[in-house]
Amino acid sequence: MLSSLCLLLSASCSISLSASTPRVSTSSFGSRLSVSPPLSRRRALSALPALVLSVPSASRAVTPPPLPPPPPTAAQEFWSGLLAGGAQKTVKELLLHPLDTAKARLQLAGGRRAVLSELFAKPYDGVLPALLAGAPAASVFFAVKDATKRRIEPFALGAGGTTLAAVASANVAYWAIKNPSEVLKVRRQAGVAEDTLAAAADIWRKEGLRGFYSSVVPNYAYSTPVDCIKFLLYEGLKAELKARRGGASLTSVETAVGGAIAASTAQALATPLDVARVRIMTSNATGVINTIRTVLANEGFGALYSGVTPKVARALASGAIQFSTYEAIKEWTTRFLSRTFPDL
């Protein structure tokens, strides 16, 4: 700073002298002299800004750019995923349960012949077990998925490999909590049971604990590919949009659109697996592959895509609600935990 002041002072003095002293120039042959008129004070002062700008940048104070915040820890990922996952599941279930009911009724044997009034009669049948177990299960799913992704980053599996491993791990925890309520929900939706508590007592009396987990393998076999496709598509779309925006965060509309595209594509592709798991939960069918073969032989290829229209319609809305709600709550929770519990 001191050197800058000295430079400015010496420049000012030289300008003052040149402003008051005539300039004498000699021609190249040295035979003629010409006297230039003195510089005016206004012209001399107008040269000062250029001199200021010409001072070397090293002599001026430079403010370094702010450092980016550190990435969330695995513990912060777990707790923020726990809260955001439960919130998005509750909102999604309350809004979209009627479409889920119509889809389940269409996927029953002979369900494609059901009329519209039958499909949407008592649309909220089975919503209670879906909420009581669905929200905690979704909380655990996102908590395990997000924490696992952070934990396995050092293994350098790549973005796709990390996502696949995290989703596969999270679905184990998800169905351990969700499967009993899923059995009760689907039986209520299909009309196999009229009362949730009575249905639970009947399953316990006839089959014991095993009856509540009879469909855990087809449920896992259905949901894991769906979730892998969904999250891979969503994260790919998210990365592309962020790159186009120079790394800026996505808006709520952008996350909703990306989530809708990813969820509807994944659900449409996995409809045959969904048909198989519904048949297993509502009949004596066993085994995903055997059930698909039986449906194909007895009812034709179209039966494997029963309910695909309400399924995709629900997935469009579900993906939009899920990812926009999840991203907003996750971002807020992560900032709160970073400020309040930095050592978590």
C-alpha positions in Angstrom: 0.0 0.0 0.0 2.9 2.4 0.9 4.5 1.7 -2.5 1.3 2.5 -4.3 1.1 5.9 -2.5 4.7 6.6 -3.5 4.0 5.8 -7.1 1.0 8.1 -7.1 2.9 10.9 -5.4 5.8 10.8 -7.9 3.4 10.6 -10.8 1.4 13.6 -9.5 4.6 15.6 -9.2 5.8 14.8 -12.7 2.4 15.7 -14.1 2.5 19.1 -12.2 5.9 19.9 -13.7 5.0 18.9 -17.2 1.8 20.9 -16.9 3.8 24.1 -16.1 6.9 23.6 -18.2 6.9 24.0 -22.0 8.0 20.9 -24.0 10.9 21.4 -26.4 11.4 19.0 -29.2 14.3 18.7 -31.7 13.9 17.5 -35.2 15.8 14.5 -36.4 18.4 16.7 -38.1 18.9 18.9 -35.0 18.4 22.1 -37.1 15.1 23.2 -36.0 13.6 23.6 -32.5 9.9 23.5 -31.8 8.3 24.5 -28.5 5.0 22.7 -27.5 2.5 24.6 -25.5 2.3 23.7 -21.8 -0.3 21.0 -20.7 -3.4 22.4 -19.1 -4.1 21.5 -15.5 -7.4 19.8 -16.5 -5.6 17.5 -19.0 -3.0 16.7 -16.3 -5.6 15.7 -13.8 -7.5 13.6 -16.3 -4.4 11.4 -16.6 -4.5 10.4 -12.9 -7.1 7.6 -13.2 -5.0 5.8 -15.8 -2.0 6.0 -13.5 -4.0 4.5 -10.6 -5.1 1.6 -12.8 -1.5 1.1 -13.9 -0.4 0.3 -10.4 0.6 -3.4 -10.2 -2.2 -5.6 -9.0 0.1 -7.3 -6.4 0.3 -4.0 -4.5 -3.5 -3.8 -4.2 -5.4 -5.8 -1.5 -7.3 -8.8 -3.0 -10.2 -10.5 -1.2 -10.1 -14.3 -1.7 -13.3 -16.0 -2.8 -15.3 -17.7 0.0 -14.5 -21.3 0.5 -17.3 -23.8 -0.4 -19.0 -25.5 2.6 -17.7 -28.9 3.5 -19.7 -31.9 2.2 -22.2 -33.4 4.7 -21.0 -36.2 6.9 -22.5 -39.6 6.8 -24.4 -38.9 10.1 -25.8 -35.6 8.7 -26.8 -37.5 5.5 -28.6 -40.1 7.7 -30.6 -37.7 9.8 -31.5 -35.3 7.0 -32.6 -38.3 4.8 -34.6 -39.7 7.7 -36.7 -36.5 8.0 -37.0 -35.7 4.3 -37.9 -39.3 3.4 -40.8 -39.5 6.0 -42.2 -36.2 5.0 -42.3 -36.9 1.2 -43.9 -40.3 1.8 -46.7 -38.9 3.9 -47.5 -36.2 1.4 -47.4 -38.6 -1.5 -49.5 -41.3 0.2 -52.3 -38.9 1.1 -52.5 -37.4 -2.4 -52.1 -40.6 -4.5 -53.6 -43.5 -2.6 -56.8 -43.6 -4.8 -54.7 -44.2 -7.9 -52.8 -46.9 -6.1 -56.1 -48.5 -5.2 -57.3 -48.5 -8.8 -54.1 -50.0 -10.0 -54.2 -52.9 -7.5 -57.8 -53.7 -8.5 -56.9 -53.8 -12.2 -54.0 -56.2 -11.5 -56.2 -58.9 -9.8 -57.3 -61.9 -11.9 -60.2 -60.7 -14.0 -59.6 -57.1 -12.7 -59.3 -55.7 -16.2 -63.1 -56.2 -16.7 -63.9 -54.0 -13.7 -66.0 -50.9 -14.4 -64.9 -47.4 -13.4 -67.3 -47.3 -10.4 -65.7 -50.4 -9.0 -62.2 -49.2 -9.4 -62.7 -46.1 -7.4 -65.2 -47.3 -4.8 -63.7 -46.6 -1.3 -60.5 -45.2 -2.8 -58.8 -44.8 0.6 -59.2 -48.5 1.6 -55.8 -49.5 3.1 -54.5 -46.0 3.6 -54.0 -46.4 7.4 -51.5 -49.3 7.3 -49.8 -47.6 4.4 -49.3 -44.4 6.5 -48.4 -46.1 9.7 -45.6 -48.2 8.2 -45.0 -46.3 5.0 -43.6 -43.1 6.5 -41.2 -44.8 8.9 -40.1 -47.2 6.2 -39.5 -44.3 3.7 -37.5 -42.5 6.4 -35.3 -45.4 7.0 -34.9 -46.0 3.2 -33.6 -42.5 2.5 -31.5 -42.4 5.7 -29.7 -45.7 4.8 -29.4 -44.8 1.1 -27.9 -41.3 1.7 -25.6 -42.5 4.5 -24.4 -45.5 2.5 -23.6 -43.3 -0.5 -21.4 -41.1 1.7 -19.7 -44.1 3.4 -18.8 -46.0 0.2 -17.5 -43.0 -1.7 -13.8 -44.0 -0.9 -14.3 -47.3 -2.8 -14.5 -45.3 -6.1 -17.4 -47.3 -7.5 -18.5 -44.4 -9.7 -21.7 -42.5 -9.5 -23.8 -45.3 -10.9 -22.2 -48.1 -8.9 -22.5 -46.1 -5.7 -26.2 -45.4 -6.3 -27.0 -49.1 -7.1 -25.2 -50.3 -3.9 -27.0 -47.7 -1.8 -30.4 -48.4 -3.2 -30.0 -52.2 -2.8 -28.9 -51.8 0.8 -31.8 -49.3 1.6 -34.5 -51.6 0.2 -33.5 -54.4 2.7 -34.2 -52.1 5.6 -37.3 -50.6 3.8 -39.1 -54.0 3.3 -38.2 -55.2 6.8 -40.5 -52.4 8.1 -43.0 -52.1 5.2 -43.9 -55.6 4.2 -46.5 -56.4 6.9 -48.4 -53.2 6.1 -48.1 -53.8 2.4 -49.8 -57.2 2.7 -52.6 -55.6 4.6 -52.9 -52.7 2.3 -53.1 -54.7 -0.9 -55.7 -57.1 0.7 -57.9 -54.2 1.7 -57.5 -52.6 -1.8 -58.3 -55.9 -3.6 -61.4 -56.6 -1.4 -59.9 -59.7 0.1 -60.3 -58.2 3.6 -62.8 -55.7 4.8 -61.1 -54.7 8.1 -57.4 -54.1 8.6 -57.2 -55.4 12.2 -59.3 -58.4 11.4 -57.1 -59.2 8.4 -54.0 -58.9 10.6 -55.5 -61.2 13.2 -56.5 -63.7 10.5 -53.0 -63.8 9.0 -51.4 -64.2 12.4 -53.7 -67.1 13.4 -53.3 -69.0 10.1 -49.7 -68.3 9.1 -48.0 -66.5 12.0 -45.2 -64.0 11.5 -44.3 -65.7 8.2 -47.6 -64.7 6.7 -46.7 -61.0 7.0 -43.5 -61.7 5.1 -44.7 -64.2 2.5 -44.3 -61.6 -0.2 -41.0 -59.9 0.9 -38.9 -61.5 -1.9 -41.2 -60.4 -4.8 -41.6 -57.0 -3.1 -37.8 -56.6 -3.0 -37.4 -58.1 -6.5 -39.9 -55.5 -7.8 -38.8 -52.4 -5.9 -35.1 -52.7 -6.2 -34.9 -52.6 -10.0 -37.5 -49.8 -10.0 -35.6 -47.7 -7.5 -32.3 -48.3 -9.2 -33.7 -47.1 -12.6 -35.5 -44.2 -11.0 -32.5 -42.9 -9.0 -30.0 -43.4 -11.8 -32.3 -41.5 -14.3 -33.0 -38.7 -11.8 -29.4 -38.2 -10.8 -28.3 -38.2 -14.4 -30.9 -35.6 -15.3 -30.0 -33.6 -12.2 -26.3 -33.6 -13.1 -27.0 -32.5 -16.7 -29.2 -29.6 -15.6 -26.7 -28.5 -12.9 -23.9 -28.5 -15.5 -26.0 -26.4 -17.9 -26.7 -23.9 -15.0 -23.0 -23.6 -14.1 -23.4 -25.8 -11.0 -26.3 -23.9 -9.5 -29.0 -25.8 -7.5 -32.1 -26.9 -9.3 -35.4 -25.1 -8.8 -38.5 -27.0 -7.4 -40.0 -27.1 -10.8 -36.9 -28.7 -12.3 -36.7 -31.3 -9.6 -40.4 -32.1 -10.0 -40.1 -32.6 -13.8 -36.9 -34.7 -13.4 -38.6 -36.8 -10.7 -41.7 -37.3 -12.8 -39.8 -38.5 -15.8 -37.6 -40.9 -13.8 -40.4 -42.4 -11.7 -42.8 -43.0 -14.6 -40.2 -44.6 -16.8 -39.1 -46.9 -14.1 -42.6 -47.9 -13.1 -43.7 -48.6 -16.7 -40.7 -50.9 -17.3 -41.3 -52.9 -14.1 -45.1 -53.4 -14.4 -44.9 -57.2 -14.9 -43.0 -57.5 -11.6 -45.7 -55.5 -9.9 -48.5 -57.7 -11.3 -46.6 -60.8 -10.0 -46.2 -59.4 -6.5 -49.9 -58.3 -6.3 -51.0 -61.8 -7.3 -48.7 -63.4 -4.7 -50.1 -61.2 -1.9 -53.8 -61.8 -2.9 -53.8 -65.5 -3.9 -51.9 -68.8 -3.6 -49.4 -67.9 -6.3 -45.7 -68.4 -5.4 -42.5 -67.2 -7.0 -42.1 -64.2 -9.2 -41.0 -66.1 -12.4 -43.6 -68.8 -11.9 -46.4 -66.3 -11.4 -45.4 -64.3 -14.6 -45.4 -67.6 -16.6 -48.8 -68.5 -15.3 -50.3 -65.1 -16.1 -48.7 -65.2 -19.5 -50.0 -68.7 -20.3 -53.6 -68.2 -19.0 -54.3 -64.5 -19.7 -51.9 -63.4 -22.4 -49.1 -60.8 -22.6 -51.5 -57.8 -22.0 -52.3 -59.1 -18.5 -48.6 -58.5 -17.5 -49.3 -54.8 -18.1 -52.6 -54.6 -16.3 -53.0 -51.3 -14.5 -50.1 -49.6 -16.4 -52.2 -46.5 -17.1 -53.0 -45.5 -13.5 -49.6 -46.8 -12.5 -47.8 -44.4 -14.9 -50.2 -41.6 -14.0 -49.5 -42.1 -10.3 -45.8 -42.4 -11.0 -45.7 -39.0 -12.8 -47.4 -37.3 -9.8 -45.4 -39.4 -7.3 -42.0 -38.6 -8.8 -42.8 -34.9 -8.9 -44.0 -34.8 -5.3 -41.3 -37.2 -4.0 -38.2 -35.4 -5.4 -39.4 -31.8 -5.1 -40.5 -32.4 -1.5 -37.4 -34.5 -0.6 -34.9 -32.1 -2.1 -36.3 -29.0 -0.4 -36.5 -30.6 3.0 -33.2 -32.4 2.6 -31.4 -29.1 1.7 -32.9 -27.2 4.7 -32.2 -30.0 7.1 -28.6 -30.4 6.0 -27.9 -26.7 6.4 -29.6 -26.8 9.9 -27.5 -29.7 11.0 -24.3 -28.2 9.6 -24.9 -25.0 11.6 -26.2 -26.5 14.8 -24.2 -29.8 15.0 -21.0 -29.2 13.0 -19.3 -32.1 14.7 -22.1 -34.6 14.0 
